[in-house]
Amino acid sequence: MIFIHYSNNYYNKFLSSLTSKYCRFYSSGQKNTYLPSLPIFTKLLKHAETQSLQKPVIVDVKSNTSHSYQNLVSDVSSFRNKLLKGSFNQNLNEKCVAFLCPNGYDYVVSQWSIWSVGGIAVPLCTTHPQSELLYVLKDSQASTVITHPDFYDKIKSVTKDAGIDDLILVGDKKEKYSDFDGINYKAPSLIPMEESRKALIIYTSGTTGKPKGVVSTHSNIKAQVSSLIEAWRWSDKDRILHVLPLHHLHGILNVRYSKLTVDLICRRFIYLT
């Protein structure tokens, strides 16, 4: 996993000029520690404790990988530590973190890690031009951007133009999020976090003007997911091929979040957006 940091002082400006050739690698040796007591994480931990290590929750077709609940818990809690950057403060206090990832496992880890540190997740559209990405970054006042190697060249200059200090690169095939070996699973502890916290900003299409950021709290998300599970009659016997875009509410909550709650497998075909 690669962390690239920009800052306004002279020294780090000099360092940032070298990032095209050199990147700072951080080891993932930190053990799992904490996750917040939000509904998504209490459900996630419950499934990780009760489901088989071999049972996949996400099948990422493009990367030809499958990931268990235990993988997901370990990777989110490990990446959480990276987002906190060793801070004694255990949350981001609703700072916005934008992320630009393909529709796969890295997307899920990025978004849920943002939630795990009390940040507001701002998903970016992978097909938007740089001008629209810049608008969203400035309008949301994002403090950090997470991106995948597929979009690094596209977002690098946009991040700097937006005056954002941190650009974090995830999805490097040579680097794992955590040290979980697929066998020795250790559950993190839960810490309190209010459901009233802001969780997500989804931008409208901007048909009649500039796109508007619509804010959802964790409580909003919980209510919507509960109503969808009842209306669609989800069960743990269901399977879903997920081809919806993940910068709109339907793909994020109605399918991906709902399926976690009822423990169904999501087969994510990430060539379509």
C-alpha positions as CSV (number, residue, x, y, z in Angstrom):
1,M,0.0,0.0,0.0
2,I,1.4,3.4,-1.0
3,F,0.8,6.6,0.9
4,I,1.7,9.8,-0.8
5,H,1.5,13.0,1.2
6,Y,1.6,16.6,-0.1
7,S,1.9,19.6,2.1
8,N,2.4,23.4,1.7
9,N,5.8,23.7,3.2
10,Y,8.9,23.9,1.0
11,Y,10.3,20.6,2.1
12,N,7.3,18.5,1.3
13,K,6.7,20.4,-2.0
14,F,10.2,19.1,-3.0
15,L,9.3,15.6,-1.9
16,S,6.0,15.7,-3.9
17,S,8.0,16.5,-7.0
18,L,9.7,13.1,-6.7
19,T,6.5,11.0,-6.4
20,S,6.5,10.1,-10.0
21,K,9.6,8.1,-9.3
22,Y,9.5,7.3,-5.6
23,C,6.6,6.4,-3.3
24,R,6.6,5.8,0.4
25,F,5.6,2.3,1.4
26,Y,4.1,1.6,4.8
27,S,4.1,-1.8,6.2
28,S,0.8,-3.3,7.3
29,G,2.2,-4.8,10.5
30,Q,-0.1,-3.1,12.9
31,K,-2.5,-5.5,14.6
32,N,-6.3,-5.1,14.3
33,T,-7.5,-2.8,17.1
34,Y,-10.8,-1.0,16.9
35,L,-14.0,-0.5,14.9
36,P,-16.9,1.8,15.8
37,S,-20.2,0.4,17.1
38,L,-22.1,1.5,14.0
39,P,-24.7,-0.9,12.6
40,I,-22.5,-1.8,9.6
41,F,-19.6,-2.9,11.8
42,T,-21.6,-4.7,14.4
43,K,-23.2,-6.8,11.5
44,L,-19.8,-7.2,9.9
45,L,-18.2,-8.5,13.2
46,K,-21.2,-10.8,13.8
47,H,-20.8,-12.4,10.4
48,A,-17.0,-12.7,10.7
49,E,-17.5,-14.5,14.1
50,T,-20.1,-17.0,12.8
51,Q,-19.2,-17.6,9.1
52,S,-16.6,-19.9,7.7
53,L,-13.2,-18.6,6.8
54,Q,-13.8,-20.0,3.3
55,K,-17.1,-18.3,2.7
56,P,-16.7,-15.4,0.3
57,V,-18.7,-12.2,0.8
58,I,-17.2,-10.3,-2.2
59,V,-16.0,-11.9,-5.4
60,D,-14.0,-9.4,-7.4
61,V,-14.1,-10.7,-11.0
62,K,-11.6,-8.3,-12.5
63,S,-8.9,-9.1,-10.0
64,N,-10.0,-12.8,-9.8
65,T,-10.1,-12.7,-6.0
66,S,-12.6,-13.6,-3.4
67,H,-12.7,-12.2,0.1
68,S,-14.3,-13.5,3.3
69,Y,-15.9,-11.5,6.2
70,Q,-12.7,-12.1,8.2
71,N,-10.6,-10.6,5.3
72,L,-12.9,-7.6,5.2
73,V,-12.8,-7.0,9.0
74,S,-9.0,-7.3,9.1
75,D,-8.4,-5.1,6.1
76,V,-10.8,-2.3,7.1
77,S,-9.4,-2.2,10.7
78,S,-5.8,-2.2,9.4
79,F,-6.5,0.5,6.8
80,R,-8.3,2.5,9.5
81,N,-5.0,2.9,11.3
82,K,-3.4,4.3,8.1
83,L,-6.1,6.9,7.8
84,L,-5.6,8.0,11.3
85,K,-1.8,8.2,10.6
86,G,-0.9,7.2,14.2
87,S,-3.0,10.0,15.7
88,F,-4.1,9.7,19.3
89,N,-7.5,11.0,18.2
90,Q,-9.5,7.9,17.2
91,N,-11.7,9.6,14.6
92,L,-11.7,12.2,11.8
93,N,-14.6,14.2,13.3
94,E,-16.6,14.1,10.1
95,K,-13.9,15.3,7.7
96,C,-14.7,14.5,4.1
97,V,-12.5,11.8,2.4
98,A,-13.0,11.4,-1.3
99,F,-12.1,8.2,-3.1
100,L,-11.8,7.1,-6.7
101,C,-11.7,3.3,-7.0
102,P,-13.0,0.7,-9.5
103,N,-16.1,-1.3,-8.5
104,G,-14.3,-3.9,-6.6
105,Y,-12.9,-4.9,-3.2
106,D,-10.7,-1.9,-2.9
107,Y,-13.8,0.3,-3.1
108,V,-15.4,-1.4,-0.2
109,V,-12.3,-1.3,2.0
110,S,-11.8,2.4,1.2
111,Q,-15.4,3.4,1.9
112,W,-15.8,1.4,5.1
113,S,-12.4,2.4,6.4
114,I,-13.5,6.1,6.0
115,W,-16.6,5.3,8.1
116,S,-14.6,3.4,10.6
117,V,-12.6,6.6,11.5
118,G,-15.7,8.8,11.6
119,G,-15.1,10.4,8.3
120,I,-17.6,11.3,5.6
121,A,-17.2,9.2,2.4
122,V,-17.4,11.0,-0.9
123,P,-17.3,8.6,-3.8
124,L,-16.0,9.9,-7.1
125,C,-17.3,8.8,-10.5
126,T,-14.6,7.0,-12.5
127,T,-15.8,8.3,-15.8
128,H,-16.1,12.0,-14.9
129,P,-13.6,14.5,-16.5
130,Q,-11.0,16.1,-14.3
131,S,-13.0,19.4,-14.2
132,E,-16.0,17.6,-12.5
133,L,-13.8,15.8,-10.1
134,L,-12.1,19.1,-9.1
135,Y,-15.6,20.6,-8.5
136,V,-16.6,17.8,-6.2
137,L,-13.3,17.9,-4.2
138,K,-13.6,21.7,-3.7
139,D,-17.3,21.7,-3.0
140,S,-17.1,18.9,-0.4
141,Q,-14.0,20.4,1.1
142,A,-12.4,17.0,1.1
143,S,-9.2,16.7,3.2
144,T,-7.9,13.5,1.8
145,V,-8.2,11.5,-1.5
146,I,-7.9,7.8,-1.8
147,T,-7.3,6.4,-5.3
148,H,-6.5,3.2,-7.2
149,P,-3.5,2.8,-9.6
150,D,-6.0,2.7,-12.5
151,F,-6.9,6.4,-11.7
152,Y,-3.7,7.8,-10.2
153,D,-2.6,9.7,-13.3
154,K,-6.2,11.1,-13.6
155,I,-6.6,12.3,-10.0
156,K,-3.0,13.3,-9.1
157,S,-3.1,16.8,-10.6
158,V,-6.7,17.4,-9.6
159,T,-5.9,16.7,-6.0
160,K,-3.1,19.2,-6.0
161,D,-5.3,21.8,-7.8
162,A,-7.9,21.3,-5.0
163,G,-5.2,22.1,-2.4
164,I,-5.5,18.7,-0.7
165,D,-2.5,17.6,1.3
166,D,-3.0,13.8,1.2
167,L,-3.3,11.5,-1.8
168,I,-3.4,7.8,-0.7
169,L,-2.9,5.0,-3.2
170,V,-4.5,1.7,-2.5
171,G,-4.8,-1.6,-4.5
172,D,-1.2,-2.3,-5.1
173,K,-1.0,-6.0,-6.0
174,K,2.3,-6.4,-4.0
175,E,1.0,-4.9,-0.8
176,K,-1.8,-6.4,1.4
177,Y,-4.0,-4.2,3.6
178,S,-3.4,-6.4,6.7
179,D,-1.4,-9.4,7.9
180,F,-4.5,-11.7,8.0
181,D,-3.3,-15.1,6.7
182,G,-6.8,-16.6,6.1
183,I,-6.6,-18.7,9.2
184,N,-5.7,-16.8,12.4
185,Y,-8.5,-14.3,12.7
186,K,-8.6,-11.8,15.6
187,A,-11.7,-9.6,16.0
188,P,-11.1,-5.9,16.8
189,S,-12.9,-4.3,19.8
190,L,-15.9,-2.0,19.3
191,I,-15.7,1.6,20.4
192,P,-18.7,4.0,20.7
193,M,-19.8,6.2,17.7
194,E,-23.1,8.0,17.2
195,E,-25.4,7.0,14.4
196,S,-26.3,10.6,14.0
197,R,-22.8,11.3,12.4
198,K,-22.7,12.2,8.8
199,A,-21.6,9.3,6.7
200,L,-21.9,9.9,3.0
201,I,-22.1,12.6,0.4
202,I,-23.6,11.7,-3.0
203,Y,-23.6,14.3,-5.7
204,T,-26.6,14.8,-8.0
205,S,-26.2,14.6,-11.8
206,G,-26.4,18.4,-12.1
207,T,-29.0,18.3,-14.9
208,T,-30.3,21.8,-14.2
209,G,-27.2,23.3,-12.6
210,K,-24.1,22.4,-10.7
211,P,-24.3,19.0,-8.9
212,K,-25.5,19.2,-5.3
213,G,-24.0,17.2,-2.5
214,V,-26.6,15.2,-0.6
215,V,-25.6,14.2,2.9
216,S,-26.7,10.9,4.6
217,T,-26.1,10.0,8.2
218,H,-25.5,6.5,9.5
219,S,-29.0,6.6,10.9
220,N,-30.4,7.5,7.5
221,I,-28.5,4.6,5.9
222,K,-29.7,2.2,8.5
223,A,-33.3,3.1,8.0
224,Q,-33.1,2.9,4.2
225,V,-31.3,-0.5,4.3
226,S,-33.9,-1.9,6.7
227,S,-36.8,-0.9,4.5
228,L,-35.1,-2.3,1.4
229,I,-34.5,-5.7,3.0
230,E,-38.1,-5.9,3.9
231,A,-39.4,-4.7,0.5
232,W,-37.0,-6.8,-1.6
233,R,-37.2,-9.8,0.8
234,W,-33.5,-10.3,0.8
235,S,-32.3,-13.6,2.4
236,D,-28.9,-15.2,3.0
237,K,-29.8,-17.6,0.1
238,D,-29.6,-14.8,-2.4
239,R,-26.8,-14.0,-4.8
240,I,-26.3,-10.8,-6.7
241,L,-24.2,-9.8,-9.7
242,H,-23.4,-6.1,-9.0
243,V,-22.9,-4.0,-12.1
244,L,-24.4,-0.7,-10.8
245,P,-22.3,2.5,-10.5
246,L,-20.9,3.1,-7.1
247,H,-21.2,6.9,-7.0
248,H,-25.0,6.7,-6.8
249,L,-27.1,5.7,-3.9
250,H,-28.7,2.6,-5.5
251,G,-25.5,0.8,-6.1
252,I,-24.0,1.7,-2.7
253,L,-26.9,1.1,-0.3
254,N,-29.7,-0.7,-2.1
255,V,-27.4,-3.5,-3.2
256,R,-24.0,-3.6,-1.6
257,Y,-24.9,-2.5,2.0
258,S,-28.2,-4.4,2.0
259,K,-26.5,-7.7,1.0
260,L,-24.0,-7.4,3.9
261,T,-26.9,-7.1,6.4
262,V,-28.5,-10.3,5.3
263,D,-25.3,-12.2,4.5
264,L,-25.5,-12.8,0.8
265,I,-22.6,-13.0,-1.6
266,C,-22.0,-10.1,-3.9
267,R,-20.4,-11.0,-7.2
268,R,-19.0,-7.7,-8.4
269,F,-18.5,-7.5,-12.2
270,I,-16.3,-4.4,-12.3
271,Y,-15.9,-3.9,-16.0
272,L,-19.2,-2.2,-16.0
273,T,-19.9,1.1,-14.2
